[in-house]
């Protein structure tokens, strides 16, 4: 009934004209009933409850209006009894009492009505507050449950008193009771333990503290955490408890470590590593890049990509290379850098890739460029060596053709020709072996002699070598080796090596300094049988004298002495040998 009464009185506000209209109408109806039923005997009897009800239902303004109208109505009834418009003192007193008491009732009823309104408002506000509180609690519970951060509440001693559901998941804890009351700093390792204790001490005095540390989960999974610790204050501002929020940064830490390794790799790289914006302005170069182009201590902020290339290659880079990077995602090829101080061209393998932002938009260019100078020099040397080798091989083939032709022409029969030709080709091979070992650039005289004479006896016993280090030119090495072969062959057939006691001595000496010094080579046989000089010179003798005279550009003579053959060769050192530095 009270709820019904509240609904009728205060729950449904009515427009002001309607309320006053209803007041006038109700007072008129009451006045008619009052006059009909009670007349002048009780002129105020029905007005009092009517005023009370009108005040209760329509408010104080209509109640006061009803009171005034009721007093007028009651007065008019009394006045008609015998003395129009005049009231007796009794009537005046009764009218005044009625008016005052009715005004008092209006005030009381209005107070009741106001109380009902306030109660209704407070109840609505409480219900709304309960709804908001429930929603807030549900929201906070959802936040705590879904948050990937580990949210904890500690007491002032640093012991765990609360952990969010999300925190329990990330910490791999199935039952918080297993860790409730445990000292929170004990979960941290090494420096993290020190930082956790410092954070608790700071929170006790009302200060916030944060740190990064390593701690295992409850199941032993190692993780890195970023931790923020702050005090939870009481109403008076003093710390009551401690809030700790830990965020798992294991993946971030790993990416940072990977980035640090990449940065170290770039900084320590021997290749040119640089970066530039899309407008071409350079903003990064590693040390190797600065050294390559001579910018060790220079300010690179004013440089552009085009500044690193010779003028004839700038258009290639700006019109071909960079558009290809934006279009295809990569470009690599051979170009030239220029040295900023010396101005020289530096052959490089230029490789360019795009630098993009998180959305994939091009924001710059990166390059890893390799110095190609050594490779270019090696290629040039290889081409030179191949050309020289081709030239040497042609010369060797010419020598082979000459040896073969002369051997076949002077040999008495095919068997002898085959034997002599084979032996001479072996000597030629020994000489080319020495030249091959030095890339056909030069050959050591002693090594050439050792290899050419080894098939004819033990060098150092019956074949003696003596002389200073001399490096023969490649063009004289083959002729010298063939000549030694012919001398040794003749010695084995007719001379000192044809018996068991003869000795061959090969000596050489250098007189003077520089290219104009004199190089003398002497072949001397001792202990040979007594023979007379040959009636005609064969191919061997011709090869010995003519070829050596031609290649060494000096004197080559053979002396058939009774005690043993002597061959002497004299030449300018610069024509036959390479002067050692």
SVG drawing of the C-alpha trace seen along z (x, -y; Angstrom):
<svg xmlns="http://www.w3.org/2000/svg" viewBox="-31 -42 175 90">
<polyline fill="none" stroke="black" stroke-width="0.4" points="0.0,0.0 2.8,-2.4 4.3,-1.7 0.9,-2.3 0.5,-5.5 4.0,-6.6 3.1,-5.9 -0.1,-8.0 1.5,-10.9 5.1,-11.4 6.0,-8.9 3.9,-10.7 4.6,-14.4 1.6,-16.4 1.6,-19.6 1.0,-22.8 -2.2,-23.9 -3.6,-20.5 -2.8,-20.4 -4.4,-23.8 -7.4,-23.0 -7.9,-19.8 -7.5,-21.8 -10.3,-24.3 -12.6,-21.5 -12.1,-19.4 -12.7,-22.3 -15.9,-23.2 -17.1,-19.6 -16.3,-19.5 -18.1,-22.8 -21.2,-21.5 -21.2,-18.4 -20.4,-20.3 -23.4,-22.7 -25.7,-19.9 -24.8,-17.5 -23.8,-19.7 -24.8,-23.2 -23.8,-25.9 -23.6,-23.5 -20.2,-22.3 -18.9,-24.4 -15.3,-23.3 -15.8,-19.5 -15.1,-18.2 -12.6,-20.9 -9.8,-19.7 -9.4,-16.2 -9.8,-17.6 -6.9,-20.0 -4.8,-17.3 -5.4,-15.0 -4.9,-17.7 -1.6,-18.7 -0.5,-15.1 -1.3,-14.3 -0.7,-17.7 1.9,-19.5 2.1,-22.5 1.0,-25.1 -2.3,-23.4 -2.7,-22.7 -2.4,-26.4 -4.7,-27.3 -7.2,-24.7 -7.0,-26.1 -7.8,-29.7 -10.7,-28.4 -12.0,-26.3 -11.9,-29.3 -13.8,-31.4 -16.3,-28.6 -16.9,-27.9 -17.3,-31.7 -19.8,-32.1 -21.9,-29.3 -21.9,-30.8 -22.6,-34.3 -25.8,-33.2 -27.3,-32.1 -28.7,-35.5 -26.2,-38.3 -24.7,-38.3 -21.0,-39.0 -20.8,-39.4 -19.5,-36.8 -19.9,-36.5 -16.9,-36.6 -17.3,-32.8 -17.3,-32.3 -14.3,-34.6 -12.4,-32.6 -13.4,-29.3 -12.4,-30.5 -9.0,-31.7 -8.4,-28.5 -9.4,-26.5 -7.1,-28.5 -4.1,-28.2 -4.6,-24.5 -5.1,-23.8 -2.0,-25.7 -0.2,-23.6 -1.5,-20.4 -0.4,-21.6 3.1,-22.1 3.2,-18.7 1.7,-17.0 4.2,-18.7 7.0,-17.6 5.7,-14.1 5.5,-14.4 9.0,-15.8 10.2,-12.8 8.5,-10.4 10.2,-12.2 13.6,-12.1 13.1,-8.5 12.2,-7.7 15.2,-9.6 17.6,-8.0 16.3,-4.6 16.7,-5.2 20.2,-6.5 21.1,-3.6 19.8,-1.2 21.8,-3.0 24.8,-3.0 24.4,0.7 24.2,1.3 27.2,-0.9 29.1,0.8 28.2,4.2 29.2,3.2 32.5,1.7 33.3,4.9 32.4,7.0 34.6,4.8 37.5,4.8 37.2,8.5 37.2,8.9 40.2,6.7 42.1,8.5 41.1,11.8 42.0,11.0 45.1,8.9 48.4,10.6 50.1,8.6 50.7,10.2 48.9,7.9 49.7,8.5 49.0,7.0 51.6,7.3 51.5,6.4 54.1,4.0 56.4,6.9 56.5,7.8 54.4,11.0 51.8,11.9 48.2,11.3 46.5,11.2 47.2,12.2 45.0,11.5 43.7,14.4 45.6,13.2 48.7,13.0 48.2,16.6 48.0,17.7 51.1,15.9 53.0,17.1 51.7,20.6 50.0,20.9 46.9,23.0 46.2,22.3 47.1,19.0 47.0,20.6 50.2,22.3 52.1,19.0 49.9,16.9 52.0,15.3 55.3,16.1 57.9,13.3 57.6,11.7 61.4,10.8 62.3,14.5 60.9,15.1 63.6,13.0 67.1,14.0 70.5,12.2 70.2,8.5 66.4,8.8 66.2,9.9 68.1,6.8 65.8,4.6 62.6,6.3 63.7,5.7 64.5,2.1 61.1,1.7 59.4,3.0 61.4,0.6 60.5,-2.3 56.8,-1.5 56.9,-1.4 57.9,-5.0 55.3,-6.0 57.6,-6.0 57.1,-4.2 59.9,-2.1 60.3,-0.1 62.9,2.2 63.6,5.0 64.6,8.4 64.6,12.1 62.3,14.6 61.1,18.1 57.4,18.9 56.0,21.3 56.7,24.2 60.3,23.0 59.9,21.3 62.5,18.5 61.1,15.1 62.1,11.4 59.7,8.9 59.2,5.2 58.0,4.4 56.2,1.3 55.8,1.2 53.8,-1.6 52.2,-2.0 48.4,-1.7 47.6,-4.5 45.1,-4.7 42.6,-7.6 45.2,-9.5 47.8,-9.0 50.1,-6.6 51.0,-3.3 48.6,-0.5 49.6,2.2 51.8,2.5 50.7,2.9 53.1,4.7 52.4,5.0 54.8,7.3 54.8,7.4 56.3,10.3 58.9,8.8 60.7,12.0 60.0,11.7 60.8,8.0 64.1,8.7 64.9,11.4 64.2,9.0 66.3,6.3 69.2,8.8 68.8,9.8 68.8,6.1 71.9,5.5 73.6,8.5 72.6,7.1 73.9,3.6 77.2,5.1 77.4,7.2 76.8,4.0 79.3,2.0 82.0,4.6 81.3,5.6 84.2,5.1 81.6,4.2 80.3,0.7 76.9,0.5 74.9,-2.7 71.3,-4.0 69.6,-7.0 66.1,-8.5 63.9,-8.5 65.0,-12.0 68.6,-10.6 70.0,-12.2 72.4,-9.9 71.8,-9.3 74.0,-6.3 77.4,-4.8 79.4,-2.2 83.1,-2.6 84.1,-0.4 82.0,-2.7 83.6,-5.8 87.1,-4.4 86.4,-3.1 85.4,-6.6 87.6,-8.7 84.9,-10.1 86.4,-8.9 85.7,-12.1 83.3,-13.9 79.7,-15.1 77.6,-12.9 74.3,-14.7 74.8,-17.0 75.6,-14.1 73.2,-12.4 73.4,-9.1 74.6,-10.8 77.7,-12.3 79.2,-8.8 79.4,-8.2 81.4,-9.6 79.5,-12.1 79.1,-9.6 77.3,-7.1 74.9,-9.5 72.1,-9.2 72.4,-5.4 71.9,-5.4 69.1,-7.9 67.2,-6.9 67.8,-3.1 69.0,-1.7 66.7,-3.4 63.5,-3.0 64.4,0.7 64.7,1.0 61.2,-0.6 59.8,1.6 61.5,5.0 62.7,4.8 66.4,5.2 69.2,4.2 72.8,5.4 75.6,4.7 79.1,3.4 79.6,-0.4 82.3,-2.8 82.4,-4.8 84.6,-7.9 87.1,-8.6 86.1,-12.0 89.7,-13.1 91.7,-11.5 89.0,-11.5 90.0,-8.0 87.4,-5.6 86.7,-2.5 85.2,0.5 82.4,1.9 79.6,4.5 76.7,2.2 73.7,3.9 70.6,1.9 67.4,2.9 64.4,0.9 63.8,-0.3 60.1,-0.3 57.9,-1.3 55.4,0.9 52.8,0.5 55.3,1.5 55.7,-2.0 59.1,-2.9 60.9,-5.3 64.5,-4.9 67.3,-2.8 69.9,-0.6 73.1,0.8 75.7,3.4 78.5,2.7 81.6,4.7 85.0,3.3 85.9,4.9 89.4,3.5 91.2,6.8 88.8,8.8 89.4,6.4 93.2,6.6 92.9,10.4 90.8,10.5 93.4,8.2 96.2,10.3 94.4,13.4 93.9,11.9 97.5,10.8 98.7,14.2 96.5,16.0 97.8,13.8 101.4,14.4 100.8,18.1 99.4,18.2 102.4,16.4 104.8,18.8 103.0,21.8 103.3,20.6 107.0,20.1 107.3,23.6 105.4,25.1 107.7,23.2 110.7,24.7 109.1,28.2 108.6,27.8 112.2,26.6 113.6,29.5 111.5,32.1 112.5,30.8 116.2,30.6 116.2,33.9 114.5,35.7 116.8,33.9 120.1,34.9 119.3,38.3 120.8,41.3 117.6,43.4 114.1,43.3 115.1,45.1 117.8,42.6 115.5,39.7 112.8,41.0 115.2,41.4 116.8,38.0 113.5,36.2 112.0,37.8 115.0,36.8 114.9,33.3 111.2,33.0 111.8,34.2 114.4,31.5 111.9,29.0 109.3,30.3 111.6,29.8 112.2,26.2 108.4,25.6 107.8,27.1 110.0,24.5 108.3,21.8 104.9,23.0 105.7,22.9 106.4,19.2 103.5,18.4 105.9,18.2 107.4,15.0 110.9,16.2 113.0,19.2 115.9,19.8 119.0,20.7 120.1,23.4 116.7,25.0 116.6,25.1 120.0,26.7 119.1,29.2 116.0,30.4 117.6,30.5 120.7,32.5 119.0,34.8 118.3,37.6 122.0,37.8 123.4,38.3 123.2,37.5 123.6,33.7 126.2,33.1 128.3,36.2 129.5,36.3 127.5,33.2 128.5,30.2 126.7,26.9 128.0,23.6 127.0,20.0 125.1,17.2 121.2,16.8 120.3,15.8 116.7,15.4 116.5,16.1 113.9,14.5 111.2,16.8 112.3,16.4 115.8,17.7 114.9,20.4 113.7,22.9 116.8,22.4 119.1,22.7 117.4,26.0 117.7,27.5 121.3,26.4 122.1,28.1 120.3,31.2 122.4,31.3 125.7,30.8 124.8,33.5 123.7,35.9 127.0,35.3 128.9,35.8 127.1,39.1 127.9,40.3 131.4,39.0 132.6,37.0 133.1,37.0 129.8,38.9 130.6,41.7 132.8,43.4 132.7,43.9 135.3,41.3 134.5,38.2 133.0,35.1 131.0,32.2 131.1,28.8 128.6,26.0 129.5,22.7 128.2,19.2 129.1,15.8 127.9,12.2 130.5,9.4 129.4,5.8 126.0,4.4 122.7,3.7 121.5,4.7 124.9,3.9 126.6,6.5 128.2,9.4 126.7,12.9 129.2,15.8 128.2,19.4 130.8,22.2 130.3,25.9 133.5,27.9 134.2,31.6 137.1,33.4 138.2,37.0 136.8,37.6 138.3,39.9 140.7,38.3 138.9,37.5 139.4,35.0 137.0,32.2 134.0,33.3 134.4,32.9 130.9,31.3 128.5,29.8 125.2,31.6 121.9,30.1 123.0,30.3 126.0,28.1 124.0,25.7 121.3,25.6 123.8,24.9 125.7,22.1 123.2,20.4 120.1,20.5 122.0,19.4 123.8,16.7 120.4,15.5 118.4,15.6 121.2,14.4 122.4,11.8 126.0,12.6 128.9,14.9 128.6,18.7 131.6,20.8 132.6,24.5 136.2,25.5 137.1,29.1 140.2,29.4 142.0,32.6 141.4,32.8 137.7,32.1 135.1,30.0 134.5,26.5 131.5,24.4 131.4,20.7 128.6,18.3 128.8,14.6 126.0,12.1 124.7,8.8 122.8,9.6 119.9,7.3 119.4,9.3 119.2,12.7 118.2,12.3 115.8,10.4 117.4,8.1 116.2,9.1 114.8,6.2"/>
</svg>
